[in-house]
């Protein structure tokens, strides 16, 4: 898998899901970060996420492959080894976007993946080894991360929504701090017009439909995925009960957020994605018919 561009990387990524899904399911309970107060870990997300991808029930960077590929290659700036920071990662999907985009141009990026949980970092190293790539992973909260050499690009997917809104200015400011002057933040985030300050969560009806979809689709997975429909349905029930996101309200909200942090907006577009999501399935992290903001912001 070392060669090839974005199409080859996407194909390889899809094939490796059959291996990474049972791998994450098995290792997440031991690797995932435990909350110091409650003792609970995030294994209910990271152990299940690869199966959600296999079932077509997760919103991932792969749904925006053209945006990320075009943005990354257009911002290479003549550098043979662009320095790229992946800020937060559920798995290796963003890494695949970065590698595919730059390899299509014969470039070898220097990539750092930062996350406060070891499970997605393990998956990124696992994927990088199979892709013939060298990466650096840092087990660290992005707010505490520091690096003496600035990055050319920070890229992420739906990471803003992992935090309450009062933390967004600090997060975007951190991205600006880690970038060189003229460096770019490339990200995508779901937009829910009119949403209030409370986090979005599955309604009881959405949770029931989500669990039913997992139970119905799980038996169709290849045997190599090692999927037990009953256990996956239980995981879906837990996921729907716990998952929370803080969606962006509007395009104007994003513009103000980035400009106040010292960025200029290079481009910002809104649009839905063709996800193949089963009818009647919606809720946090499911693509459905939601609009997504695609942002390229340049550090001033």
VOPAGU-2260 file (C-alpha; in pm, 1 decimal, decimal comma):
REM VOPAGU-2260
SITE   aa  ch    i         X         Y         Z
SITE  UNK   A    0       0,0       0,0       0,0
SITE  UNK   A    1     289,9     249,4      19,3
SITE  UNK   A    2     233,7     397,3    -327,6
SITE  UNK   A    3     -63,2     559,2    -494,4
SITE  UNK   A    4    -270,0     871,0    -445,7
SITE  UNK   A    5    -603,3     950,4    -291,0
SITE  UNK   A    6    -804,9     683,2    -474,2
SITE  UNK   A    7    -561,7     407,6    -376,6
SITE  UNK   A    8    -551,2     532,9     -18,3
SITE  UNK   A    9    -931,0     538,4       7,0
SITE  UNK   A   10    -957,1     184,1    -127,2
SITE  UNK   A   11    -692,2      58,0     113,2
SITE  UNK   A   12    -859,8     239,3     402,0
SITE  UNK   A   13   -1191,5      68,5     326,9
SITE  UNK   A   14   -1030,9    -275,4     308,6
SITE  UNK   A   15    -846,5    -226,6     636,6
SITE  UNK   A   16   -1171,9    -151,9     818,6
SITE  UNK   A   17   -1235,2    -526,8     827,2
SITE  UNK   A   18    -917,0    -563,5    1031,2
SITE  UNK   A   19    -927,7    -244,8    1236,2
SITE  UNK   A   20   -1288,5    -285,8    1356,2
SITE  UNK   A   21   -1227,0    -602,9    1561,2
SITE  UNK   A   22    -885,1    -467,6    1660,9
SITE  UNK   A   23   -1030,5    -149,6    1811,4
SITE  UNK   A   24   -1318,1    -342,5    1970,3
SITE  UNK   A   25   -1069,5    -571,8    2144,6
SITE  UNK   A   26    -809,7    -316,2    2252,3
SITE  UNK   A   27   -1015,3      -6,3    2336,2
SITE  UNK   A   28   -1125,1    -122,6    2682,2
SITE  UNK   A   29    -759,0    -142,3    2787,1
SITE  UNK   A   30    -624,6     155,7    2592,0
SITE  UNK   A   31    -895,0     418,3    2618,2
SITE  UNK   A   32    -855,4     712,3    2848,5
SITE  UNK   A   33   -1033,7     680,6    3182,3
SITE  UNK   A   34   -1205,1     978,2    3337,1
SITE  UNK   A   35   -1019,4    1054,9    3661,2
SITE  UNK   A   36   -1343,1    1134,3    3844,2
SITE  UNK   A   37   -1580,8     861,0    3726,8
SITE  UNK   A   38   -1333,3     593,9    3617,8
SITE  UNK   A   39   -1529,9     547,2    3295,6
SITE  UNK   A   40   -1343,2     529,5    2966,9
SITE  UNK   A   41   -1422,7     635,1    2610,0
SITE  UNK   A   42   -1416,3     275,0    2484,0
SITE  UNK   A   43   -1789,7     301,1    2410,2
SITE  UNK   A   44   -1688,5     541,9    2130,0
SITE  UNK   A   45   -1348,2     423,9    2013,8
SITE  UNK   A   46   -1420,8      53,1    2039,0
SITE  UNK   A   47   -1737,3      90,2    1832,7
SITE  UNK   A   48   -1647,5     358,9    1580,1
SITE  UNK   A   49   -1490,1     132,3    1317,2
SITE  UNK   A   50   -1802,2     -83,0    1315,2
SITE  UNK   A   51   -2016,6     226,3    1264,7
SITE  UNK   A   52   -1800,2     305,7     963,8
SITE  UNK   A   53   -1840,8     -45,8     826,7
SITE  UNK   A   54   -2217,0     -15,6     872,3
SITE  UNK   A   55   -2226,2     323,3     697,5
SITE  UNK   A   56   -2359,6     497,1    1008,7
SITE  UNK   A   57   -2073,4     737,7    1084,0
SITE  UNK   A   58   -1978,7    1079,1     951,6
SITE  UNK   A   59   -1607,8    1069,4     863,1
SITE  UNK   A   60   -1350,7    1269,3     665,0
SITE  UNK   A   61   -1394,8    1011,7     389,4
SITE  UNK   A   62   -1732,4    1166,9     304,5
SITE  UNK   A   63   -1543,7    1486,5     217,0
SITE  UNK   A   64   -1247,3    1333,9      36,1
SITE  UNK   A   65   -1247,4    1580,0    -254,3
SITE  UNK   A   66   -1255,4    1882,8     -25,4
SITE  UNK   A   67    -968,0    1764,8     191,3
SITE  UNK   A   68    -758,6    1646,7    -102,3
SITE  UNK   A   69    -803,1    1967,7    -299,6
SITE  UNK   A   70    -744,0    2188,1       5,4
SITE  UNK   A   71    -431,5    2004,4     116,6
SITE  UNK   A   72    -267,9    1996,5    -225,4
SITE  UNK   A   73    -349,6    2359,7    -301,7
SITE  UNK   A   74    -182,0    2466,8      22,3
SITE  UNK   A   75     137,3    2264,6     -11,4
SITE  UNK   A   76     317,0    2589,6     -96,4
SITE  UNK   A   77     601,6    2426,3    -286,7
SITE  UNK   A   78     722,0    2237,0      20,9
SITE  UNK   A   79     840,7    1882,3     -43,1
SITE  UNK   A   80     758,4    1782,4     316,0
SITE  UNK   A   81     467,2    1991,3     449,6
SITE  UNK   A   82     430,9    1978,9     825,9
SITE  UNK   A   83      77,9    1865,4     910,9
SITE  UNK   A   84     -95,7    1846,9    1247,5
SITE  UNK   A   85    -404,6    1628,4    1281,3
SITE  UNK   A   86    -589,7    1773,3    1579,6
SITE  UNK   A   87    -805,1    1500,7    1731,1
SITE  UNK   A   88    -880,5    1168,7    1563,4
SITE  UNK   A   89   -1146,7     904,1    1608,0
SITE  UNK   A   90    -932,8     677,4    1389,5
SITE  UNK   A   91    -703,2     701,6    1084,6
SITE  UNK   A   92    -949,6     845,8     832,3
SITE  UNK   A   93    -794,6    1192,9     838,3
SITE  UNK   A   94    -447,7    1042,7     808,9
SITE  UNK   A   95    -560,5     860,0     495,7
SITE  UNK   A   96    -684,2    1189,5     349,1
SITE  UNK   A   97    -350,1    1359,0     417,6
SITE  UNK   A   98    -138,9    1076,1     280,3
SITE  UNK   A   99    -357,1    1031,8     -28,2
SITE  UNK   A  100    -357,3    1401,1    -113,1
SITE  UNK   A  101      16,3    1453,5     -82,3
SITE  UNK   A  102     125,8    1125,3    -236,8
SITE  UNK   A  103     -75,4    1214,0    -544,6
SITE  UNK   A  104     172,9    1501,5    -584,6
SITE  UNK   A  105     479,1    1303,6    -488,5
SITE  UNK   A  106     514,5    1476,0    -150,8
SITE  UNK   A  107     608,2    1320,3     182,2
SITE  UNK   A  108     442,6    1515,7     462,7
SITE  UNK   A  109     566,4    1526,5     820,5
SITE  UNK   A  110     254,5    1429,6    1013,6
SITE  UNK   A  111     177,8    1459,5    1383,0
SITE  UNK   A  112    -145,0    1319,0    1527,3
SITE  UNK   A  113    -252,4    1456,6    1864,8
SITE  UNK   A  114    -525,5    1304,1    2078,0
SITE  UNK   A  115    -579,9    1255,1    2449,1
SITE  UNK   A  116    -678,7     888,5    2399,0
SITE  UNK   A  117    -435,8     612,1    2307,6
SITE  UNK   A  118    -685,0     406,7    2102,2
SITE  UNK   A  119    -708,0     639,9    1799,5
SITE  UNK   A  120    -332,8     700,6    1820,4
SITE  UNK   A  121    -273,7     324,7    1808,5
SITE  UNK   A  122    -501,4     301,2    1503,4
SITE  UNK   A  123    -310,6     579,8    1330,4
SITE  UNK   A  124      22,6     405,1    1389,1
SITE  UNK   A  125    -130,4      77,1    1274,5
SITE  UNK   A  126    -256,5     235,8     951,5
SITE  UNK   A  127      66,4     427,9     891,0
SITE  UNK   A  128     269,0     108,2     912,2
SITE  UNK   A  129      50,7     -53,4     648,7
SITE  UNK   A  130      66,4     258,1     433,6
SITE  UNK   A  131     445,1     268,3     450,5
SITE  UNK   A  132     439,0     607,2     624,2
SITE  UNK   A  133     619,4     750,7     924,0
SITE  UNK   A  134     412,0     960,0    1163,9
SITE  UNK   A  135     445,7    1104,9    1511,1
SITE  UNK   A  136     169,6    1053,4    1766,5
SITE  UNK   A  137     131,3    1255,1    2084,9
SITE  UNK   A  138     -90,1    1144,6    2373,2
SITE  UNK   A  139    -196,7    1490,4    2481,9
SITE  UNK   A  140    -493,2    1722,3    2517,5
SITE  UNK   A  141    -472,3    1965,5    2225,9
SITE  UNK   A  142    -496,2    2257,1    2470,5
SITE  UNK   A  143    -176,0    2136,4    2640,2
SITE  UNK   A  144      11,9    2047,3    2322,0
SITE  UNK   A  145     317,8    2249,9    2225,4
SITE  UNK   A  146     570,0    2223,7    1944,3
SITE  UNK   A  147     870,4    2451,5    1880,3
SITE  UNK   A  148     851,7    2408,5    1502,8
SITE  UNK   A  149     529,0    2553,2    1358,9
SITE  UNK   A  150     306,1    2355,9    1124,8
SITE  UNK   A  151     206,0    2439,4     769,8
SITE  UNK   A  152    -140,4    2286,7     808,2
SITE  UNK   A  153    -375,4    2189,9    1088,1
SITE  UNK   A  154    -657,0    1965,2     975,2
SITE  UNK   A  155    -944,4    1806,7    1159,1
SITE  UNK   A  156   -1301,5    1685,7    1115,5
SITE  UNK   A  157   -1594,7    1782,1    1339,8
SITE  UNK   A  158   -1354,7    1854,6    1625,3
SITE  UNK   A  159   -1515,4    2182,9    1727,5
SITE  UNK   A  160   -1834,9    1996,9    1811,0
SITE  UNK   A  161   -1653,4    1782,7    2066,1
SITE  UNK   A  162   -1634,4    2085,4    2297,4
SITE  UNK   A  163   -1887,4    2321,8    2453,5
SITE  UNK   A  164   -1908,0    2649,6    2263,8
SITE  UNK   A  165   -1734,1    2855,2    2530,4
SITE  UNK   A  166   -1415,5    2656,4    2458,2
SITE  UNK   A  167   -1418,2    2712,7    2080,4
SITE  UNK   A  168   -1227,5    3044,1    2083,2
SITE  UNK   A  169    -946,6    2886,7    2282,1
SITE  UNK   A  170    -936,1    2584,0    2048,9
SITE  UNK   A  171    -918,9    2788,6    1729,2
SITE  UNK   A  172    -664,9    3016,5    1895,9
SITE  UNK   A  173    -454,5    2710,5    1976,7
SITE  UNK   A  174    -457,9    2608,0    1611,3
SITE  UNK   A  175    -338,3    2955,1    1516,1
SITE  UNK   A  176     -61,1    2935,5    1776,7
SITE  UNK   A  177      66,7    2607,7    1629,8
SITE  UNK   A  178      74,2    2734,1    1270,5
SITE  UNK   A  179     338,5    2938,3    1093,6
SITE  UNK   A  180     229,1    3276,3     952,5
SITE  UNK   A  181      35,9    3192,0     638,1
SITE  UNK   A  182     -33,4    2838,8     760,4
SITE  UNK   A  183    -380,5    2695,9     711,8
SITE  UNK   A  184    -651,5    2541,9     925,7
SITE  UNK   A  185    -864,4    2300,6     721,2
SITE  UNK   A  186   -1174,2    2162,7     884,6
SITE  UNK   A  187   -1533,5    2056,3     840,9
SITE  UNK   A  188   -1811,7    2092,8    1092,6
SITE  UNK   A  189   -2181,2    2022,5    1099,1
SITE  UNK   A  190   -2409,8    2325,2    1105,0
SITE  UNK   A  191   -2746,7    2323,1    1279,3
SITE  UNK   A  192   -2919,0    2660,5    1230,0
SITE  UNK   A  193   -3108,6    2776,8    1534,9
SITE  UNK   A  194   -2949,9    2528,7    1773,3
SITE  UNK   A  195   -2922,3    2646,8    2131,0
SITE  UNK   A  196   -2634,8    2622,6    2380,1
SITE  UNK   A  197   -2730,1    2271,2    2493,7
SITE  UNK   A  198   -2549,3    1978,8    2328,0
SITE  UNK   A  199   -2721,2    1780,4    2054,6
SITE  UNK   A  200   -2809,9    1423,5    2146,9
SITE  UNK   A  201   -3015,3    1134,2    2017,0
SITE  UNK   A  202   -3386,0    1160,0    2087,5
SITE  UNK   A  203   -3546,2     837,1    2214,2
SITE  UNK   A  204   -3693,6     780,8    1868,2
SITE  UNK   A  205   -3359,4     840,3    1697,7
SITE  UNK   A  206   -3184,3     607,2    1942,5
SITE  UNK   A  207   -3435,6     328,5    1875,5
SITE  UNK   A  208   -3396,2     366,2    1498,6
SITE  UNK   A  209   -3016,8     376,9    1529,8
SITE  UNK   A  210   -3004,0      56,4    1735,6
SITE  UNK   A  211   -3246,1    -116,0    1497,3
SITE  UNK   A  212   -3032,2     -19,3    1197,3
SITE  UNK   A  213   -2720,5    -165,2    1360,1
SITE  UNK   A  214   -2903,8    -486,7    1447,7
SITE  UNK   A  215   -3039,5    -516,7    1092,1
SITE  UNK   A  216   -2715,4    -436,7     909,8
SITE  UNK   A  217   -2463,0    -619,5    1131,1
SITE  UNK   A  218   -2542,0    -969,8     992,7
SITE  UNK   A  219   -2454,1    -844,8     642,7
SITE  UNK   A  220   -2093,1    -766,4     736,5
SITE  UNK   A  221   -1822,4    -999,9     606,9
SITE  UNK   A  222   -1718,6   -1275,4     844,3
SITE  UNK   A  223   -1373,2   -1117,9     871,8
SITE  UNK   A  224   -1526,3    -827,0    1063,6
SITE  UNK   A  225   -1600,4   -1058,8    1355,5
SITE  UNK   A  226   -1926,9    -880,5    1426,3
SITE  UNK   A  227   -2174,6   -1015,7    1681,6
SITE  UNK   A  228   -2506,9    -843,3    1597,0
SITE  UNK   A  229   -2635,7    -862,3    1953,0
SITE  UNK   A  230   -2321,6    -710,0    2102,7
SITE  UNK   A  231   -2312,0    -439,6    1837,9
SITE  UNK   A  232   -2676,5    -355,6    1906,3
SITE  UNK   A  233   -2590,7    -317,5    2276,4
SITE  UNK   A  234   -2298,0     -94,6    2181,3
SITE  UNK   A  235   -2531,3     113,2    1963,9
SITE  UNK   A  236   -2770,0     157,1    2255,3
SITE  UNK   A  237   -2487,2     278,2    2480,1
SITE  UNK   A  238   -2349,4     505,2    2209,6
SITE  UNK   A  239   -2686,0     667,7    2145,1
SITE  UNK   A  240   -2743,4     721,3    2517,1
SITE  UNK   A  241   -2406,3     887,8    2577,0
SITE  UNK   A  242   -2312,5    1069,7    2256,9
SITE  UNK   A  243   -2320,7    1448,8    2274,2
SITE  UNK   A  244   -2201,9    1713,6    2029,7
SITE  UNK   A  245   -2212,4    2093,1    2025,1
SITE  UNK   A  246   -2306,7    2195,8    1669,7
SITE  UNK   A  247   -2226,0    2525,0    1502,1
SITE  UNK   A  248   -2522,1    2757,0    1453,6
SITE  UNK   A  249   -2430,7    2940,9    1133,4
SITE  UNK   A  250   -2174,5    3037,4     874,7
SITE  UNK   A  251   -2145,5    3378,8    1039,2
SITE  UNK   A  252   -2062,2    3213,6    1370,5
SITE  UNK   A  253   -1767,9    3034,5    1211,6
SITE  UNK   A  254   -1637,9    3342,4    1032,7
SITE  UNK   A  255   -1633,3    3541,6    1356,3
SITE  UNK   A  256   -1472,7    3253,3    1546,5
SITE  UNK   A  257   -1178,7    3220,5    1307,1
SITE  UNK   A  258   -1130,4    3589,4    1240,4
SITE  UNK   A  259   -1122,2    3668,2    1611,3
SITE  UNK   A  260    -847,7    3406,7    1651,3
SITE  UNK   A  261    -625,1    3571,0    1390,1
SITE  UNK   A  262    -729,8    3386,6    1075,2
SITE  UNK   A  263    -849,0    3513,4     740,7
SITE  UNK   A  264   -1115,5    3304,6     568,8
SITE  UNK   A  265    -979,2    3164,6     242,8
SITE  UNK   A  266   -1301,0    2976,4     168,1
SITE  UNK   A  267   -1612,4    2867,7     353,3
SITE  UNK   A  268   -1889,8    2672,2     185,1
SITE  UNK   A  269   -2198,5    2491,6     312,1
SITE  UNK   A  270   -2345,3    2175,5     171,6
SITE  UNK   A  271   -2478,8    1828,2     240,9
SITE  UNK   A  272   -2298,0    1502,0     164,3
SITE  UNK   A  273   -2415,5    1194,0     -21,5
SITE  UNK   A  274   -2375,5     943,1     259,6
SITE  UNK   A  275   -2598,0     650,2     166,7
SITE  UNK   A  276   -2747,3     673,2     515,1
SITE  UNK   A  277   -3054,9     450,2     562,3
SITE  UNK   A  278   -3382,7     640,6     562,8
SITE  UNK   A  279   -3498,7     751,4     906,4
SITE  UNK   A  280   -3155,3     744,6    1069,9
SITE  UNK   A  281   -3034,3    1068,8    1224,4
SITE  UNK   A  282   -2861,2    1200,1    1534,2
SITE  UNK   A  283   -2516,8    1321,9    1640,8
SITE  UNK   A  284   -2227,2    1194,2    1420,9
SITE  UNK   A  285   -2463,6    1040,6    1163,5
SITE  UNK   A  286   -2434,4    1221,8     828,5
SITE  UNK   A  287   -2799,6    1208,0     723,5
SITE  UNK   A  288   -2901,5    1516,4     525,8
SITE  UNK   A  289   -2718,3    1764,3     748,7
SITE  UNK   A  290   -2529,0    2060,6     609,9
SITE  UNK   A  291   -2156,1    2078,6     670,6
SITE  UNK   A  292   -1934,4    2385,7     667,1
SITE  UNK   A  293   -1607,9    2333,2     476,6
SITE  UNK   A  294   -1347,0    2582,0     596,7
SITE  UNK   A  295   -1001,8    2688,8     485,7
SITE  UNK   A  296    -863,1    2961,4     712,2
SITE  UNK   A  297    -520,3    3122,3     675,2
SITE  UNK   A  298    -322,1    3242,5     974,8
SITE  UNK   A  299    -244,6    3613,8     953,3
